[in-house]
């Protein structure tokens, strides 16, 4: 018997934590093209929970909190900017997204290039150091 849900759009959803989650939401939306879904702010301006959609995918994020789950995660600033996972976005025009990322001040870690396995893409960091790979290669 399978435990995979059949009536859902995406079965893997990355979860991220940000020191300034409201700014991260705007950067991810304005620079990478995410759309605001559910956003639950706290009275102090932090974000309890946010869902940003991108095509048929989604990321969930929140502010960094001192909770049981929060203790399982480290922010890139606490690890010398090293991360243990990253997200990949399939886009129609990698050059256009690259231009927006550069304009938004993203650190480009791997330059825009054509890949041997197909597609064109690049890798950058968001303002808080999370790694995003963006390209036209569609593994599906």
C-alpha positions in Angstrom: 0.0 0.0 0.0 1.3 3.4 -0.9 1.3 6.4 1.4 1.7 8.9 -1.4 -1.3 11.3 -1.7 -2.9 11.2 -5.1 -4.9 14.4 -4.9 -2.2 17.0 -4.3 -0.3 19.3 -6.6 3.2 18.7 -5.2 4.3 16.0 -2.8 7.7 17.6 -1.8 7.6 21.1 -0.3 10.8 22.8 0.9 10.6 24.6 4.2 12.9 27.6 4.9 13.5 29.9 7.9 14.5 33.5 7.6 15.7 36.2 10.1 13.7 38.8 8.1 10.9 36.6 6.6 8.8 39.6 5.3 11.8 40.8 3.3 12.5 37.2 2.1 8.9 36.9 0.9 9.2 40.1 -1.2 12.6 39.1 -2.6 11.4 35.6 -3.6 8.3 37.1 -5.2 9.9 40.1 -7.0 13.2 38.4 -8.0 12.3 34.7 -8.6 8.6 35.0 -9.4 6.9 33.3 -6.4 3.3 34.3 -5.7 2.0 35.0 -2.3 -0.2 32.2 -1.0 -1.2 32.0 2.7 0.8 34.4 4.8 0.3 34.4 8.6 2.0 37.3 10.3 2.6 37.6 14.0 1.7 40.8 15.9 5.4 41.6 16.2 5.9 41.6 12.4 7.5 38.1 12.2 6.0 35.5 10.0 4.4 32.4 11.7 3.9 30.6 8.4 3.9 31.5 4.7 3.2 29.5 1.6 4.6 30.9 -1.7 3.6 29.2 -4.9 5.6 28.8 -8.1 3.8 27.0 -10.9 2.6 23.7 -9.4 5.2 23.9 -6.6 5.5 25.7 -3.3 7.9 26.7 -0.6 6.8 27.2 3.0 8.7 29.6 5.2 8.7 31.4 8.5 10.7 33.6 10.7 13.4 31.9 12.8 11.9 30.9 16.2 13.3 29.3 19.3 11.1 26.1 19.1 11.7 22.4 19.0 11.6 22.4 15.2 13.7 25.5 15.0 16.5 23.8 17.0 16.8 21.2 14.2 17.7 23.9 11.6 20.6 26.2 11.2 20.7 29.5 9.3 23.4 29.9 6.6 25.0 32.7 8.7 25.6 30.1 11.4 27.4 27.6 9.2 29.8 29.8 7.3 27.3 30.1 4.5 27.2 26.4 3.9 23.8 24.8 3.4 22.8 21.1 3.3 20.1 21.5 0.7 19.0 23.8 -2.0 16.0 24.4 -4.2 15.8 24.2 -8.0 13.4 26.3 -10.0 12.4 25.4 -13.6 12.0 28.6 -15.6 11.2 29.5 -19.2 13.9 32.2 -19.5 16.9 31.7 -17.3 18.5 34.9 -18.7 15.6 37.1 -17.6 15.6 35.6 -14.1 19.4 36.0 -13.9 19.1 39.7 -14.8 16.5 40.2 -12.0 18.7 38.3 -9.5 21.7 40.4 -10.4 19.6 43.6 -10.2 18.3 42.5 -6.8 21.9 42.1 -5.5 22.0 38.3 -5.4 25.3 36.7 -5.0 25.8 34.6 -8.1 27.6 31.4 -7.0 27.6 29.6 -10.4 27.4 31.7 -13.6 24.7 31.6 -16.2 25.6 28.9 -18.7 24.4 26.2 -21.0 24.5 22.8 -19.2 25.9 19.6 -20.8 22.8 17.7 -19.8 20.5 20.3 -21.4 19.0 23.6 -20.3 20.5 26.9 -19.3 20.9 28.1 -15.7 22.7 29.6 -12.8 23.0 29.3 -9.0 22.6 32.2 -6.6 22.0 33.1 -3.0 19.0 34.9 -1.6 19.7 37.8 0.7 20.0 35.5 3.7 22.4 33.0 2.1 20.0 30.2 1.0 21.1 28.7 -2.4 18.7 28.7 -5.4 19.5 27.0 -8.7 17.5 28.3 -11.5 17.3 26.9 -15.0 15.4 25.8 -18.1 16.3 22.1 -17.6 13.1 20.3 -16.8 13.7 16.8 -15.2 10.1 15.8 -15.8 
